[in-house]
């Protein structure tokens, strides 16, 4: 909030109506356990791409992690976590 204009909406507020048509993209890395083949990539990528707001999913087999770019106004990290669990894999403690 601008102290000189206390009644103006905060431009960083994602619910600001002036920003309603703009995506708020975030990228996160989620550690996973048990993925070690190309079939695993398909099993993880498909359910994550179905989550509303997900723009891109990259699976890093070597480091057992998933890199997800999503619109934070449409989904949240717990939704991604749930999609991984539903795919048969589980989030790991830390990414290598």
HELIX and SHEET records of a PDB file:
HELIX    1   1 UNK A    3  UNK A    5  5                                   3    
HELIX    2   2 UNK A   17  UNK A   19  5                                   3    
HELIX    3   3 UNK A   38  UNK A   49  1                                  12    
HELIX    4   4 UNK A   77  UNK A   86  1                                  10    
SHEET    1   A 4 UNK A  54  UNK A  60  0                                        
SHEET    2   A 4 UNK A  65  UNK A  71 -1                                        
SHEET    3   A 4 UNK A  25  UNK A  33 -1                                        
SHEET    4   A 4 UNK A  90  UNK A  91 -1                                        
END                                                                             
